[in-house]
Amino acid sequence: MNAVGIDVSKGRSTVAVIRPFGEIARSPFDINHTPKELAELANFILSLEGESRVVLENTGKYSDPIIKVLSEAGVFVCPVNAKLIHDYGGDTIRRARTDKIDSLKIAGFCLDKWVKLERHSPTDELRKTLKTFNRQFDEYMKIKVMLKNNLISLTDQTFPGINNLFTSQARESDGHEKWIDFLAHFWHCDCVTSLSEYAFEERYKKWCKKHGYNFASAKTSQIYEAASNRQAVLSKNDFTKTLILQAVEQMNNLCSSIAKLKAEMTKISQTLPEYETVISMHGVGKTLAPQLIAEIGDIRRYPKRASLARFAGIEPPENQSGTYNQHSRRISKQGSPQLRKALFQVMRCILQNSNPDEDIFRFISRKRSEGKPFKVYMIAGANKFLRIYYARVKECFDALTTA
């Protein structure tokens, strides 16, 4: 038995090999994440006498190159959640922490958990790509919120309340929002009030036609009245114009990138067998379906429905000792925050649609009528949704297997 522990860092890792009874087969040594050195590591592990198993912390993009090379070489690799390694007890009360100590600690974990270790199965390339797209989409959305808040702050000084005058959603083709495109032409109150209402209506009509937006005469009067009754702080000049137009350009560029990401995510997810099943579920649309599929992954890797709830971190862990048994428990949150975020959005969509014929909506309504707090009934609904998701998608895969 050769327990190989790898402490992963950016571009470099430390490897240690131990055997039963604390025998150190190879003192900790460093390797770089180059094709040559990773191949040499794989050959070294395969050359060890007896069965060898490798354990390393699953640190995403840092550990992926090692997992890929060792798995393709036929080495038994088991990526482990970093928290499990962190909570693994050592044999000292000192808090010394170095790469060499950590690699020996991981090797000790490998030796102690030898029977329970599960071999890494390579993730489907499409699913891995979809997950990467979703993580990038999540980062872009955070930036979009910051840029939008910044733009609203600027327009409060040139055209207060302009963002509240338009209610249309972002276009699927390019992700542009009408009020932001409107600002690119009418960036100041005086751009509207310097014209007569009739002249503004004609110009606004031409603008809508040119940019592919719907025109409504009532909206023209609403915009003109708002511009006439708002007090701008910044004067209408070239400096102010540059300030607003730069912010608008940044927003439009980001919105276009997000729209392209969403289109690619939809294209990838449509090639997966569970897409039609997931998108047909109540509360799931074209945006949320790829996100759920990306974060949950292949449903066959979960042995039971409870495993999916644990992966999402929305299950309340048991707390019992002797005669004490805690009934009111908090969720663990030891799971995917991206999946919890997607589930929360699904619950919001279900509540907004308020379909009395839908099971989850009735379930949430019953919890609300019992006086449950907001977070309690939202998490309860998310748990029920995951159980339904697991059953339907599992049935979809079972049908494909028997076909």
C-alpha positions in Angstrom: 0.0 0.0 0.0 1.4 3.3 -1.1 -0.5 6.4 0.1 0.5 9.4 -2.1 -0.5 12.8 -0.7 -0.2 15.9 -3.0 -0.4 19.4 -1.6 -1.5 21.5 -4.6 -0.4 25.1 -5.2 -0.4 27.4 -8.2 1.9 25.9 -10.8 3.7 23.7 -8.2 2.9 20.9 -5.8 4.5 18.9 -3.0 4.3 15.1 -3.1 4.8 12.7 -0.2 4.5 8.9 -0.1 3.9 6.8 3.0 3.1 3.2 3.8 1.4 1.5 6.8 2.8 2.0 10.3 4.1 5.4 9.4 6.9 4.3 7.0 7.9 7.1 4.7 8.5 5.6 1.2 9.5 8.9 -0.3 10.2 12.2 1.6 8.2 15.2 0.4 9.5 16.6 -2.9 8.3 19.4 -5.2 7.1 19.1 -8.8 6.2 21.8 -11.3 2.9 21.5 -13.3 4.7 21.0 -16.6 3.8 18.1 -19.0 7.3 16.6 -18.5 7.3 16.6 -14.7 3.7 15.5 -14.4 4.4 12.6 -16.7 7.5 11.7 -14.6 5.3 11.8 -11.5 2.8 9.4 -13.1 5.6 7.0 -14.0 7.1 7.2 -10.5 3.8 6.3 -8.9 3.2 3.4 -11.3 6.7 2.1 -10.5 6.1 1.8 -6.8 5.8 -1.7 -5.5 2.2 -2.6 -4.4 -1.0 -0.8 -4.9 -0.8 3.0 -5.0 -3.6 5.6 -4.4 -3.3 9.3 -4.8 -5.2 11.9 -2.7 -5.2 15.6 -3.3 -7.4 18.6 -2.5 -9.9 19.4 -5.1 -8.8 23.0 -5.8 -10.3 23.4 -9.3 -8.1 24.8 -11.9 -4.9 24.3 -9.8 -5.5 20.6 -9.3 -7.1 19.8 -12.7 -3.8 19.4 -14.6 -2.5 16.8 -12.1 -5.8 14.9 -12.0 -6.0 14.8 -15.8 -2.4 13.5 -16.3 -2.5 10.9 -13.5 -6.0 9.6 -14.5 -5.0 9.2 -18.1 -1.9 7.3 -17.0 -4.1 4.8 -15.1 -3.2 6.0 -11.6 -5.9 5.8 -8.9 -6.7 9.5 -8.1 -9.2 10.7 -5.5 -9.8 14.5 -5.3 -11.1 15.3 -1.8 -12.9 18.4 -0.5 -10.4 20.7 1.1 -12.5 21.0 4.3 -12.2 17.2 4.9 -8.4 17.6 4.7 -8.5 20.6 7.0 -10.6 18.9 9.6 -8.5 15.7 9.5 -6.7 15.4 12.9 -2.9 15.3 13.1 -0.7 13.9 15.9 0.5 17.3 17.2 -1.0 20.3 18.9 1.5 22.7 17.1 0.1 24.8 14.3 3.1 24.5 12.0 2.0 24.6 8.4 4.3 24.0 5.4 3.8 22.3 2.1 5.8 19.3 3.3 3.8 18.9 6.4 0.5 19.3 4.5 1.6 16.7 1.9 2.3 14.2 4.7 -1.0 15.0 6.3 -2.8 14.3 3.0 -0.9 11.0 2.6 -2.0 10.1 6.2 -5.6 10.9 5.3 -5.2 8.6 2.2 -3.9 5.8 4.3 -6.6 6.1 7.0 -9.5 6.4 4.5 -8.1 3.8 2.1 -11.2 1.7 1.8 -13.6 4.6 1.4 -11.7 6.4 -1.3 -13.5 6.7 -4.6 -11.7 6.8 -7.9 -12.0 9.9 -9.9 -14.1 9.5 -13.0 -13.3 12.1 -15.8 -16.1 14.6 -16.2 -17.8 14.8 -19.6 -16.0 17.5 -21.6 -19.3 19.2 -22.5 -20.4 19.4 -18.9 -17.1 20.8 -17.8 -17.3 23.4 -20.5 -20.8 24.3 -19.5 -19.8 24.7 -15.9 -16.9 27.0 -16.9 -19.3 29.1 -19.0 -21.7 29.4 -16.0 -19.0 30.5 -13.6 -17.9 33.1 -16.1 -21.6 34.2 -16.5 -21.8 34.6 -12.8 -18.8 36.8 -12.7 -20.1 38.9 -15.5 -23.4 39.4 -13.8 -21.6 40.7 -10.7 -19.8 43.3 -12.8 -23.0 44.2 -14.6 -24.7 45.0 -11.3 -21.8 47.3 -10.3 -21.7 49.1 -13.7 -25.5 49.5 -13.7 -25.5 51.0 -10.3 -22.7 53.4 -11.4 -24.7 54.4 -14.5 -27.8 55.1 -12.4 -25.7 57.2 -10.0 -24.4 59.2 -13.0 -27.9 59.7 -14.6 -29.3 60.9 -11.3 -27.2 64.0 -12.0 -28.2 64.4 -15.6 -31.6 62.7 -16.1 -32.9 61.6 -12.8 -35.2 58.5 -12.8 -34.6 57.6 -16.5 -34.0 54.0 -15.6 -37.6 53.8 -14.1 -39.3 55.0 -17.3 -38.6 51.8 -19.3 -39.8 48.4 -18.2 -38.9 46.2 -21.2 -36.5 43.3 -20.5 -33.1 43.0 -22.1 -33.1 41.8 -25.7 -32.0 38.2 -26.3 -30.2 39.0 -29.5 -27.6 41.4 -28.0 -28.5 41.8 -24.3 -29.1 45.6 -24.7 -31.6 47.3 -22.5 -33.8 50.1 -23.9 -33.2 52.7 -21.2 -29.4 52.3 -21.7 -29.6 52.6 -25.5 -31.9 55.6 -25.0 -29.2 57.3 -22.8 -26.7 57.0 -25.7 -28.8 59.6 -27.6 -30.8 61.5 -25.0 -28.2 61.6 -22.2 -29.4 64.8 -20.5 -32.8 66.3 -19.6 -32.0 69.2 -21.9 -31.6 66.8 -24.9 -35.4 66.3 -24.5 -36.7 69.6 -23.3 -34.7 71.6 -25.9 -37.2 70.2 -28.4 -40.9 70.7 -28.6 -43.0 67.7 -27.6 -44.0 67.0 -31.2 -40.3 67.3 -32.4 -39.2 64.9 -29.6 -41.9 62.5 -30.5 -40.8 62.4 -34.1 -37.2 62.0 -33.2 -38.0 59.3 -30.6 -40.1 57.4 -33.2 -37.2 57.4 -35.6 -34.8 56.3 -32.8 -37.1 53.3 -31.9 -37.3 52.3 -35.6 -33.6 52.5 -36.0 -32.7 50.5 -32.9 -35.5 47.9 -33.2 -37.6 49.0 -30.2 -41.4 49.3 -30.0 -42.8 52.8 -30.2 -45.7 54.1 -28.1 -47.0 57.6 -28.2 -48.0 57.5 -24.5 -44.4 56.7 -23.6 -43.3 59.8 -25.5 -45.5 62.0 -23.3 -44.3 60.2 -20.2 -40.6 60.8 -21.0 -41.1 64.4 -22.0 -43.0 65.2 -18.8 -40.4 63.5 -16.7 -37.6 65.4 -18.4 -39.5 68.7 -17.9 -40.0 68.1 -14.2 -36.5 66.8 -13.3 -33.6 69.0 -12.1 -30.2 68.0 -13.5 -27.1 68.7 -11.4 -24.5 68.5 -14.1 -24.7 70.9 -17.0 -25.2 69.8 -20.5 -21.7 70.0 -22.0 -19.1 67.9 -23.7 -17.5 66.7 -20.5 -20.8 65.4 -19.1 -21.6 63.8 -22.4 -18.3 62.0 -22.4 -18.9 60.8 -18.9 -22.3 59.3 -19.6 -21.5 57.8 -23.1 -18.4 56.0 -21.7 -20.6 54.4 -19.0 -23.2 53.5 -21.6 -20.6 51.9 -23.8 -19.2 49.8 -21.0 -22.7 48.6 -20.1 -23.6 47.7 -23.7 -20.3 45.8 -24.3 -20.8 43.8 -21.1 -24.5 43.1 -22.0 -23.4 41.8 -25.4 -20.8 39.5 -23.8 -23.4 38.2 -21.4 -25.9 37.6 -24.2 -23.2 35.6 -26.1 -22.4 33.6 -23.0 -26.1 32.7 -22.5 -26.5 31.7 -26.2 -23.5 29.4 -25.9 -24.7 27.9 -22.6 -28.1 27.1 -24.2 -26.4 25.6 -27.3 -24.2 23.3 -25.1 -27.0 22.3 -22.7 -29.3 21.4 -25.6 -26.9 18.6 -26.6 -27.3 17.0 -23.2 -30.0 14.4 -22.7 -31.7 16.0 -19.7 -32.2 19.5 -21.2 -35.8 19.0 -22.3 -36.7 17.5 -19.0 -35.2 20.3 -17.0 -36.6 23.2 -19.1 -40.1 21.7 -18.8 -40.0 22.0 -15.0 -42.1 24.8 -13.6 -40.0 27.9 -12.7 -37.1 27.0 -15.0 -36.5 28.9 -18.2 -33.9 29.3 -20.9 -31.5 31.0 -18.5 -31.9 28.9 -15.4 -32.0 25.5 -17.2 -28.3 25.7 -18.3 -27.2 27.0 -14.9 -28.9 24.1 -13.1 -27.5 21.5 -15.5 -24.0 23.1 -15.2 -23.9 23.1 -11.4 -25.6 19.8 -10.7 -23.7 17.9 -13.4 -24.4 14.3 -14.3 -27.3 13.1 -12.0 -25.9 9.6 -12.1 -23.0 10.6 -9.8 -25.5 11.1 -6.9 -26.4 7.7 -5.3 -29.7 9.1 -3.8 -31.8 12.2 -3.7 -30.4 13.3 -0.3 -27.0 13.4 -1.9 -28.1 16.2 -4.2 -29.5 18.3 -1.4 -26.2 17.8 0.5 -24.2 18.9 -2.6 -26.3 22.1 -2.7 -25.7 22.6 1.0 -29.4 23.1 1.8 -29.9 20.0 4.0 -30.1 20.6 7.8 -27.4 18.3 9.4 -28.6 16.2 12.4 -27.5 17.2 15.8 -28.2 14.5 18.4 -26.4 13.3 21.5 -27.9 11.1 24.2 -31.4 12.3 25.0 -30.8 15.6 23.2 -32.2 15.9 19.7 -32.2 19.3 18.0 -35.3 19.7 15.9 -34.8 23.3 14.6 -31.6 23.1 12.5 -29.9 25.4 10.1 -28.7 24.4 6.7 -25.1 23.4 6.3 -24.1 25.6 3.4 -21.3 23.2 2.8 -22.0 22.9 -0.9 -22.2 24.8 -4.1 -23.1 28.5 -3.6 -23.8 28.8 -7.3 -26.4 26.0 -7.2 -28.1 27.6 -4.1 -28.3 30.9 -6.0 -29.9 29.2 -9.0 -32.4 27.4 -6.8 -33.3 30.6 -5.0 -34.0 32.2 -8.5 -36.2 29.2 -9.4 -38.2 29.7 -6.2 -38.7 33.3 -7.0 -40.0 32.5 -10.4 -42.4 30.0 -9.0 -43.7 32.5 -6.5 -44.0 35.2 -9.1 -46.0 32.9 -11.4 -48.3 31.8 -8.5 -49.7 28.8 -10.4 -52.1 27.1 -7.9 -51.9 23.8 -10.0 -48.1 23.6 -9.4 -47.0 21.3 -6.6 -44.1 23.3 -5.3 -46.1 26.5 -5.2 -48.8 24.8 -3.2 -46.1 23.4 -0.9 -44.5 26.9 -0.4 -48.0 28.4 0.1 -48.8 25.9 2.8 -45.5 26.7 4.6 -46.3 30.4 4.4 -49.8 29.9 5.8 -48.2 28.0 8.8 -46.2 31.2 9.6 -42.8 29.9 8.5 -40.2 32.6 7.9 -39.2 33.6 4.3 -35.9 31.7 4.3 -37.5 28.6 5.8 -40.2 28.1 3.2 -37.8 29.1 0.3 -35.3 26.4 1.4 -38.1 23.9 1.9 -39.3 24.6 -1.6 -35.7 24.2 -3.0 -35.4 20.8 -1.3 -38.7 19.7 -2.8 -37.6 21.0 -6.2 -34.3 19.0 -6.0 -36.2 15.8 -5.1 -38.4 16.3 -8.2 -35.4 17.2 -10.3 -33.6 14.1 -9.2 -36.5 11.8 -9.9 -37.4 13.2 -13.4 -33.8 13.4 -14.7 -32.9 10.0 -13.3 -36.0 8.6 -15.1 -34.8 10.3 -18.3 -31.4 8.6 -18.1 -33.0 5.2 -17.2 -35.2 5.5 -20.3 -32.1 6.2 -22.4 -30.3 3.2 -20.9 -33.2 0.8 -21.6 -33.9 2.1 -25.1 
